Amino acid sequence: MNYYKIGDRIRAYDFNPKLTECEVYCEGIILGITRSPYGYECYEIISEVDYHDWRVGENVYVPLRLEFLDYEDRITRVY
C-alpha cells in the first residue's frame, strides 16, 4: 500500500478496472488524512476530475484500506 501526503494529487478507483468494462474514478488533491463520517480511515480529497462529473468540486473520502475488495493500484499518484 502506498501512502501519500497532503498536497499530492491522486486517482482513486471506485471499482477494479480490470474487472469492469470502464474506469470509474475520481482525481483530486489530498486535503488530509482523517476518519470519514462512516468511521473508516481515509484520504479526504477535493475532486477535480470524476468519471461522470458527479463529484467535481466536492470533498470525497477515499478509504486507505478496503477489507475484502482492495487491489493493487486502487489509489495512484497523478502527476
Phi and psi restraints in degrees (range 20) as a CNS / XPLOR table:
assign (resid 1 and name C) (resid 2 and name N)
       (resid 2 and name CA) (resid 2 and name C) 1.0 -84.9 20.0 2
assign (resid 2 and name N) (resid 2 and name CA)
       (resid 2 and name C) (resid 3 and name N) 1.0 141.3 20.0 2
assign (resid 2 and name C) (resid 3 and name N)
       (resid 3 and name CA) (resid 3 and name C) 1.0 -114.3 20.0 2
assign (resid 3 and name N) (resid 3 and name CA)
       (resid 3 and name C) (resid 4 and name N) 1.0 134.8 20.0 2
assign (resid 3 and name C) (resid 4 and name N)
       (resid 4 and name CA) (resid 4 and name C) 1.0 -113.5 20.0 2
assign (resid 4 and name N) (resid 4 and name CA)
       (resid 4 and name C) (resid 5 and name N) 1.0 168.3 20.0 2
assign (resid 4 and name C) (resid 5 and name N)
       (resid 5 and name CA) (resid 5 and name C) 1.0 -117.0 20.0 2
assign (resid 5 and name N) (resid 5 and name CA)
       (resid 5 and name C) (resid 6 and name N) 1.0 166.3 20.0 2
assign (resid 5 and name C) (resid 6 and name N)
       (resid 6 and name CA) (resid 6 and name C) 1.0 -56.0 20.0 2
assign (resid 6 and name N) (resid 6 and name CA)
       (resid 6 and name C) (resid 7 and name N) 1.0 133.8 20.0 2
assign (resid 6 and name C) (resid 7 and name N)
       (resid 7 and name CA) (resid 7 and name C) 1.0 98.0 20.0 2
assign (resid 7 and name N) (resid 7 and name CA)
       (resid 7 and name C) (resid 8 and name N) 1.0 -18.8 20.0 2
assign (resid 7 and name C) (resid 8 and name N)
       (resid 8 and name CA) (resid 8 and name C) 1.0 -69.5 20.0 2
assign (resid 8 and name N) (resid 8 and name CA)
       (resid 8 and name C) (resid 9 and name N) 1.0 146.9 20.0 2
assign (resid 8 and name C) (resid 9 and name N)
       (resid 9 and name CA) (resid 9 and name C) 1.0 -99.2 20.0 2
assign (resid 9 and name N) (resid 9 and name CA)
       (resid 9 and name C) (resid 10 and name N) 1.0 126.6 20.0 2
assign (resid 9 and name C) (resid 10 and name N)
       (resid 10 and name CA) (resid 10 and name C) 1.0 -126.1 20.0 2
assign (resid 10 and name N) (resid 10 and name CA)
       (resid 10 and name C) (resid 11 and name N) 1.0 158.9 20.0 2
assign (resid 10 and name C) (resid 11 and name N)
       (resid 11 and name CA) (resid 11 and name C) 1.0 -114.7 20.0 2
assign (resid 11 and name N) (resid 11 and name CA)
       (resid 11 and name C) (resid 12 and name N) 1.0 129.7 20.0 2
assign (resid 11 and name C) (resid 12 and name N)
       (resid 12 and name CA) (resid 12 and name C) 1.0 -122.6 20.0 2
assign (resid 12 and name N) (resid 12 and name CA)
       (resid 12 and name C) (resid 13 and name N) 1.0 122.5 20.0 2
assign (resid 12 and name C) (resid 13 and name N)
       (resid 13 and name CA) (resid 13 and name C) 1.0 -86.0 20.0 2
assign (resid 13 and name N) (resid 13 and name CA)
       (resid 13 and name C) (resid 14 and name N) 1.0 137.3 20.0 2
assign (resid 13 and name C) (resid 14 and name N)
       (resid 14 and name CA) (resid 14 and name C) 1.0 -77.8 20.0 2
assign (resid 14 and name N) (resid 14 and name CA)
       (resid 14 and name C) (resid 15 and name N) 1.0 -34.1 20.0 2
assign (resid 14 and name C) (resid 15 and name N)
       (resid 15 and name CA) (resid 15 and name C) 1.0 -137.2 20.0 2
assign (resid 15 and name N) (resid 15 and name CA)
       (resid 15 and name C) (resid 16 and name N) 1.0 151.7 20.0 2
assign (resid 15 and name C) (resid 16 and name N)
       (resid 16 and name CA) (resid 16 and name C) 1.0 -64.5 20.0 2
assign (resid 16 and name N) (resid 16 and name CA)
       (resid 16 and name C) (resid 17 and name N) 1.0 115.4 20.0 2
assign (resid 16 and name C) (resid 17 and name N)
       (resid 17 and name CA) (resid 17 and name C) 1.0 -64.1 20.0 2
assign (resid 17 and name N) (resid 17 and name CA)
       (resid 17 and name C) (resid 18 and name N) 1.0 -19.5 20.0 2
assign (resid 17 and name C) (resid 18 and name N)
       (resid 18 and name CA) (resid 18 and name C) 1.0 -73.0 20.0 2
assign (resid 18 and name N) (resid 18 and name CA)
       (resid 18 and name C) (resid 19 and name N) 1.0 -18.2 20.0 2
assign (resid 18 and name C) (resid 19 and name N)
       (resid 19 and name CA) (resid 19 and name C) 1.0 -108.8 20.0 2
assign (resid 19 and name N) (resid 19 and name CA)
       (resid 19 and name C) (resid 20 and name N) 1.0 0.0 20.0 2
assign (resid 19 and name C) (resid 20 and name N)
       (resid 20 and name CA) (resid 20 and name C) 1.0 -124.7 20.0 2
assign (resid 20 and name N) (resid 20 and name CA)
       (resid 20 and name C) (resid 21 and name N) 1.0 168.3 20.0 2
assign (resid 20 and name C) (resid 21 and name N)
       (resid 21 and name CA) (resid 21 and name C) 1.0 -84.8 20.0 2
assign (resid 21 and name N) (resid 21 and name CA)
       (resid 21 and name C) (resid 22 and name N) 1.0 -11.6 20.0 2
assign (resid 21 and name C) (resid 22 and name N)
       (resid 22 and name CA) (resid 22 and name C) 1.0 -144.6 20.0 2
assign (resid 22 and name N) (resid 22 and name CA)
       (resid 22 and name C) (resid 23 and name N) 1.0 164.2 20.0 2
assign (resid 22 and name C) (resid 23 and name N)
       (resid 23 and name CA) (resid 23 and name C) 1.0 -94.3 20.0 2
assign (resid 23 and name N) (resid 23 and name CA)
       (resid 23 and name C) (resid 24 and name N) 1.0 121.8 20.0 2
assign (resid 23 and name C) (resid 24 and name N)
       (resid 24 and name CA) (resid 24 and name C) 1.0 -114.6 20.0 2
assign (resid 24 and name N) (resid 24 and name CA)
       (resid 24 and name C) (resid 25 and name N) 1.0 113.4 20.0 2
assign (resid 24 and name C) (resid 25 and name N)
       (resid 25 and name CA) (resid 25 and name C) 1.0 -154.8 20.0 2
assign (resid 25 and name N) (resid 25 and name CA)
       (resid 25 and name C) (resid 26 and name N) 1.0 171.0 20.0 2
assign (resid 25 and name C) (resid 26 and name N)
       (resid 26 and name CA) (resid 26 and name C) 1.0 -136.3 20.0 2
assign (resid 26 and name N) (resid 26 and name CA)
       (resid 26 and name C) (resid 27 and name N) 1.0 155.8 20.0 2
assign (resid 26 and name C) (resid 27 and name N)
       (resid 27 and name CA) (resid 27 and name C) 1.0 -127.6 20.0 2
assign (resid 27 and name N) (resid 27 and name CA)
       (resid 27 and name C) (resid 28 and name N) 1.0 145.8 20.0 2
assign (resid 27 and name C) (resid 28 and name N)
       (resid 28 and name CA) (resid 28 and name C) 1.0 -177.2 20.0 2
assign (resid 28 and name N) (resid 28 and name CA)
       (resid 28 and name C) (resid 29 and name N) 1.0 178.7 20.0 2
assign (resid 28 and name C) (resid 29 and name N)
       (resid 29 and name CA) (resid 29 and name C) 1.0 -90.9 20.0 2
assign (resid 29 and name N) (resid 29 and name CA)
       (resid 29 and name C) (resid 30 and name N) 1.0 134.6 20.0 2
assign (resid 29 and name C) (resid 30 and name N)
       (resid 30 and name CA) (resid 30 and name C) 1.0 -71.4 20.0 2
assign (resid 30 and name N) (resid 30 and name CA)
       (resid 30 and name C) (resid 31 and name N) 1.0 123.0 20.0 2
assign (resid 30 and name C) (resid 31 and name N)
       (resid 31 and name CA) (resid 31 and name C) 1.0 -91.5 20.0 2
assign (resid 31 and name N) (resid 31 and name CA)
       (resid 31 and name C) (resid 32 and name N) 1.0 -29.0 20.0 2
assign (resid 31 and name C) (resid 32 and name N)
       (resid 32 and name CA) (resid 32 and name C) 1.0 -179.6 20.0 2
assign (resid 32 and name N) (resid 32 and name CA)
       (resid 32 and name C) (resid 33 and name N) 1.0 170.6 20.0 2
assign (resid 32 and name C) (resid 33 and name N)
       (resid 33 and name CA) (resid 33 and name C) 1.0 -113.1 20.0 2
assign (resid 33 and name N) (resid 33 and name CA)
       (resid 33 and name C) (resid 34 and name N) 1.0 122.3 20.0 2
assign (resid 33 and name C) (resid 34 and name N)
       (resid 34 and name CA) (resid 34 and name C) 1.0 -149.2 20.0 2
assign (resid 34 and name N) (resid 34 and name CA)
       (resid 34 and name C) (resid 35 and name N) 1.0 -169.0 20.0 2
assign (resid 34 and name C) (resid 35 and name N)
       (resid 35 and name CA) (resid 35 and name C) 1.0 -106.8 20.0 2
assign (resid 35 and name N) (resid 35 and name CA)
       (resid 35 and name C) (resid 36 and name N) 1.0 135.3 20.0 2
assign (resid 35 and name C) (resid 36 and name N)
       (resid 36 and name CA) (resid 36 and name C) 1.0 -71.3 20.0 2
assign (resid 36 and name N) (resid 36 and name CA)
       (resid 36 and name C) (resid 37 and name N) 1.0 167.6 20.0 2
assign (resid 36 and name C) (resid 37 and name N)
       (resid 37 and name CA) (resid 37 and name C) 1.0 -59.6 20.0 2
assign (resid 37 and name N) (resid 37 and name CA)
       (resid 37 and name C) (resid 38 and name N) 1.0 -17.1 20.0 2
assign (resid 37 and name C) (resid 38 and name N)
       (resid 38 and name CA) (resid 38 and name C) 1.0 -95.5 20.0 2
assign (resid 38 and name N) (resid 38 and name CA)
       (resid 38 and name C) (resid 39 and name N) 1.0 -0.4 20.0 2
assign (resid 38 and name C) (resid 39 and name N)
       (resid 39 and name CA) (resid 39 and name C) 1.0 97.1 20.0 2
assign (resid 39 and name N) (resid 39 and name CA)
       (resid 39 and name C) (resid 40 and name N) 1.0 -0.6 20.0 2
assign (resid 39 and name C) (resid 40 and name N)
       (resid 40 and name CA) (resid 40 and name C) 1.0 -95.6 20.0 2
assign (resid 40 and name N) (resid 40 and name CA)
       (resid 40 and name C) (resid 41 and name N) 1.0 151.3 20.0 2
assign (resid 40 and name C) (resid 41 and name N)
       (resid 41 and name CA) (resid 41 and name C) 1.0 -72.0 20.0 2
assign (resid 41 and name N) (resid 41 and name CA)
       (resid 41 and name C) (resid 42 and name N) 1.0 134.3 20.0 2
assign (resid 41 and name C) (resid 42 and name N)
       (resid 42 and name CA) (resid 42 and name C) 1.0 -155.3 20.0 2
assign (resid 42 and name N) (resid 42 and name CA)
       (resid 42 and name C) (resid 43 and name N) 1.0 165.0 20.0 2
assign (resid 42 and name C) (resid 43 and name N)
       (resid 43 and name CA) (resid 43 and name C) 1.0 -86.8 20.0 2
assign (resid 43 and name N) (resid 43 and name CA)
       (resid 43 and name C) (resid 44 and name N) 1.0 135.9 20.0 2
assign (resid 43 and name C) (resid 44 and name N)
       (resid 44 and name CA) (resid 44 and name C) 1.0 -101.9 20.0 2
assign (resid 44 and name N) (resid 44 and name CA)
       (resid 44 and name C) (resid 45 and name N) 1.0 121.2 20.0 2
assign (resid 44 and name C) (resid 45 and name N)
       (resid 45 and name CA) (resid 45 and name C) 1.0 -121.5 20.0 2
assign (resid 45 and name N) (resid 45 and name CA)
       (resid 45 and name C) (resid 46 and name N) 1.0 158.7 20.0 2
assign (resid 45 and name C) (resid 46 and name N)
       (resid 46 and name CA) (resid 46 and name C) 1.0 -100.2 20.0 2
assign (resid 46 and name N) (resid 46 and name CA)
       (resid 46 and name C) (resid 47 and name N) 1.0 116.5 20.0 2
assign (resid 46 and name C) (resid 47 and name N)
       (resid 47 and name CA) (resid 47 and name C) 1.0 -71.9 20.0 2
assign (resid 47 and name N) (resid 47 and name CA)
       (resid 47 and name C) (resid 48 and name N) 1.0 126.2 20.0 2
assign (resid 47 and name C) (resid 48 and name N)
       (resid 48 and name CA) (resid 48 and name C) 1.0 -109.9 20.0 2
assign (resid 48 and name N) (resid 48 and name CA)
       (resid 48 and name C) (resid 49 and name N) 1.0 -27.0 20.0 2
assign (resid 48 and name C) (resid 49 and name N)
       (resid 49 and name CA) (resid 49 and name C) 1.0 -134.9 20.0 2
assign (resid 49 and name N) (resid 49 and name CA)
       (resid 49 and name C) (resid 50 and name N) 1.0 134.2 20.0 2
assign (resid 49 and name C) (resid 50 and name N)
       (resid 50 and name CA) (resid 50 and name C) 1.0 -142.1 20.0 2
assign (resid 50 and name N) (resid 50 and name CA)
       (resid 50 and name C) (resid 51 and name N) 1.0 143.2 20.0 2
assign (resid 50 and name C) (resid 51 and name N)
       (resid 51 and name CA) (resid 51 and name C) 1.0 -51.2 20.0 2
assign (resid 51 and name N) (resid 51 and name CA)
       (resid 51 and name C) (resid 52 and name N) 1.0 -44.9 20.0 2
assign (resid 51 and name C) (resid 52 and name N)
       (resid 52 and name CA) (resid 52 and name C) 1.0 -108.7 20.0 2
assign (resid 52 and name N) (resid 52 and name CA)
       (resid 52 and name C) (resid 53 and name N) 1.0 7.6 20.0 2
assign (resid 52 and name C) (resid 53 and name N)
       (resid 53 and name CA) (resid 53 and name C) 1.0 65.1 20.0 2
assign (resid 53 and name N) (resid 53 and name CA)
       (resid 53 and name C) (resid 54 and name N) 1.0 13.0 20.0 2
assign (resid 53 and name C) (resid 54 and name N)
       (resid 54 and name CA) (resid 54 and name C) 1.0 -68.5 20.0 2
assign (resid 54 and name N) (resid 54 and name CA)
       (resid 54 and name C) (resid 55 and name N) 1.0 -37.1 20.0 2
assign (resid 54 and name C) (resid 55 and name N)
       (resid 55 and name CA) (resid 55 and name C) 1.0 -104.5 20.0 2
assign (resid 55 and name N) (resid 55 and name CA)
       (resid 55 and name C) (resid 56 and name N) 1.0 3.9 20.0 2
assign (resid 55 and name C) (resid 56 and name N)
       (resid 56 and name CA) (resid 56 and name C) 1.0 -59.2 20.0 2
assign (resid 56 and name N) (resid 56 and name CA)
       (resid 56 and name C) (resid 57 and name N) 1.0 129.9 20.0 2
assign (resid 56 and name C) (resid 57 and name N)
       (resid 57 and name CA) (resid 57 and name C) 1.0 85.6 20.0 2
assign (resid 57 and name N) (resid 57 and name CA)
       (resid 57 and name C) (resid 58 and name N) 1.0 -4.2 20.0 2
assign (resid 57 and name C) (resid 58 and name N)
       (resid 58 and name CA) (resid 58 and name C) 1.0 -102.8 20.0 2
assign (resid 58 and name N) (resid 58 and name CA)
       (resid 58 and name C) (resid 59 and name N) 1.0 154.5 20.0 2
assign (resid 58 and name C) (resid 59 and name N)
       (resid 59 and name CA) (resid 59 and name C) 1.0 -77.3 20.0 2
assign (resid 59 and name N) (resid 59 and name CA)
       (resid 59 and name C) (resid 60 and name N) 1.0 131.8 20.0 2
assign (resid 59 and name C) (resid 60 and name N)
       (resid 60 and name CA) (resid 60 and name C) 1.0 -122.9 20.0 2
assign (resid 60 and name N) (resid 60 and name CA)
       (resid 60 and name C) (resid 61 and name N) 1.0 139.2 20.0 2
assign (resid 60 and name C) (resid 61 and name N)
       (resid 61 and name CA) (resid 61 and name C) 1.0 -101.1 20.0 2
assign (resid 61 and name N) (resid 61 and name CA)
       (resid 61 and name C) (resid 62 and name N) 1.0 118.2 20.0 2
assign (resid 61 and name C) (resid 62 and name N)
       (resid 62 and name CA) (resid 62 and name C) 1.0 -107.6 20.0 2
assign (resid 62 and name N) (resid 62 and name CA)
       (resid 62 and name C) (resid 63 and name N) 1.0 112.7 20.0 2
assign (resid 62 and name C) (resid 63 and name N)
       (resid 63 and name CA) (resid 63 and name C) 1.0 -58.5 20.0 2
assign (resid 63 and name N) (resid 63 and name CA)
       (resid 63 and name C) (resid 64 and name N) 1.0 136.4 20.0 2
assign (resid 63 and name C) (resid 64 and name N)
       (resid 64 and name CA) (resid 64 and name C) 1.0 -68.4 20.0 2
assign (resid 64 and name N) (resid 64 and name CA)
       (resid 64 and name C) (resid 65 and name N) 1.0 -38.4 20.0 2
assign (resid 64 and name C) (resid 65 and name N)
       (resid 65 and name CA) (resid 65 and name C) 1.0 -137.0 20.0 2
assign (resid 65 and name N) (resid 65 and name CA)
       (resid 65 and name C) (resid 66 and name N) 1.0 146.0 20.0 2
assign (resid 65 and name C) (resid 66 and name N)
       (resid 66 and name CA) (resid 66 and name C) 1.0 -118.8 20.0 2
assign (resid 66 and name N) (resid 66 and name CA)
       (resid 66 and name C) (resid 67 and name N) 1.0 123.7 20.0 2
assign (resid 66 and name C) (resid 67 and name N)
       (resid 67 and name CA) (resid 67 and name C) 1.0 -48.3 20.0 2
assign (resid 67 and name N) (resid 67 and name CA)
       (resid 67 and name C) (resid 68 and name N) 1.0 -61.7 20.0 2
assign (resid 67 and name C) (resid 68 and name N)
       (resid 68 and name CA) (resid 68 and name C) 1.0 -112.3 20.0 2
assign (resid 68 and name N) (resid 68 and name CA)
       (resid 68 and name C) (resid 69 and name N) 1.0 -14.7 20.0 2
assign (resid 68 and name C) (resid 69 and name N)
       (resid 69 and name CA) (resid 69 and name C) 1.0 -108.8 20.0 2
assign (resid 69 and name N) (resid 69 and name CA)
       (resid 69 and name C) (resid 70 and name N) 1.0 8.8 20.0 2
assign (resid 69 and name C) (resid 70 and name N)
       (resid 70 and name CA) (resid 70 and name C) 1.0 -72.2 20.0 2
assign (resid 70 and name N) (resid 70 and name CA)
       (resid 70 and name C) (resid 71 and name N) 1.0 152.6 20.0 2
assign (resid 70 and name C) (resid 71 and name N)
       (resid 71 and name CA) (resid 71 and name C) 1.0 -152.9 20.0 2
assign (resid 71 and name N) (resid 71 and name CA)
       (resid 71 and name C) (resid 72 and name N) 1.0 160.4 20.0 2
assign (resid 71 and name C) (resid 72 and name N)
       (resid 72 and name CA) (resid 72 and name C) 1.0 -62.1 20.0 2
assign (resid 72 and name N) (resid 72 and name CA)
       (resid 72 and name C) (resid 73 and name N) 1.0 138.5 20.0 2
assign (resid 72 and name C) (resid 73 and name N)
       (resid 73 and name CA) (resid 73 and name C) 1.0 67.3 20.0 2
assign (resid 73 and name N) (resid 73 and name CA)
       (resid 73 and name C) (resid 74 and name N) 1.0 23.2 20.0 2
assign (resid 73 and name C) (resid 74 and name N)
       (resid 74 and name CA) (resid 74 and name C) 1.0 -61.8 20.0 2
assign (resid 74 and name N) (resid 74 and name CA)
       (resid 74 and name C) (resid 75 and name N) 1.0 -34.4 20.0 2
assign (resid 74 and name C) (resid 75 and name N)
       (resid 75 and name CA) (resid 75 and name C) 1.0 -123.1 20.0 2
assign (resid 75 and name N) (resid 75 and name CA)
       (resid 75 and name C) (resid 76 and name N) 1.0 128.8 20.0 2
assign (resid 75 and name C) (resid 76 and name N)
       (resid 76 and name CA) (resid 76 and name C) 1.0 -134.6 20.0 2
assign (resid 76 and name N) (resid 76 and name CA)
       (resid 76 and name C) (resid 77 and name N) 1.0 152.3 20.0 2
assign (resid 76 and name C) (resid 77 and name N)
       (resid 77 and name CA) (resid 77 and name C) 1.0 -78.2 20.0 2
assign (resid 77 and name N) (resid 77 and name CA)
       (resid 77 and name C) (resid 78 and name N) 1.0 139.2 20.0 2
assign (resid 77 and name C) (resid 78 and name N)
       (resid 78 and name CA) (resid 78 and name C) 1.0 -115.1 20.0 2
assign (resid 78 and name N) (resid 78 and name CA)
       (resid 78 and name C) (resid 79 and name N) 1.0 132.3 20.0 2
